[in-house]
Amino acid sequence: MWDGERPLDDDAAGSAFDEMYERYLESEDVAVPPSPRIKAYVNALIERYPEDDRDSPWASPPVIDEASGPIVYLLMSYSRAEEVSEYAASLAREYELICFDPQGETLRS
């Protein structure tokens, strides 16, 4: 998920995702705190799916550690991925975020 303008198509979204992932999540130069909208989005996600719950769907909690600047990369367990990703996409719409599935290389609406 990221905060920004919606790309025209899946290819443009893939390029935008790769650029932001490299710039904000892979870079070890400077840590960038999550934007307010991303932080609010993550808080809403973990309200629905707590990180400390025995059945937590998160593969690498805390979820906020996978957020930087305008992007968050959600790592979830395979067994819950369909359920959680549906909710995550729906919530992204509420927060006016771009939802891109890097595994499927597709924008989600």
PyMOL commands that set and color helices and strands:
alter all, ss='L'
color gray80, all
select helices_A, chain A and resi 10-26+36-48+63-66+78-94
alter helices_A, ss='H'
color red, helices_A
select strands_A, chain A and resi 67-68+71-72+99-101+106-108
alter strands_A, ss='S'
color yellow, strands_A
deselect
rebuild
show_as cartoon
